Amino acid sequence: MPTETPENVFPAPEHDIRALLEKGLIDEYLKDKGYDRGSLKKLPEDEAHRLMTEASIYASGKLAEIETKARYKQNLKDIGSSLES
């Protein structure tokens, strides 16, 4: 049985989950480019800004994709439920 933590006893509100996912996607993008948030501080400001802009665009696109897939699956489920009635 998993240990109860504040995170699983009191799940994060939807916007917090989205924020965590966005942060993870940004970190994933930076890692793929050979950086992390800490190493960005060592770069020239314009280069760090460019990388964070690219990472944010990447994360936004991935979040939109995830949300679209979730809506599509929910719509299929709703259609299936209405056919059973």
Secondary structure, DSSP 4 states (H G I P E B T S, - for coil): -PPP-HHHHSPPPHHHHHHHHHHHHHHHHHHHTT--HHHHTTS-HHHHHHHHHHHHHHHHHHHHHHHHHHHHHHHHHHHHHHHH-
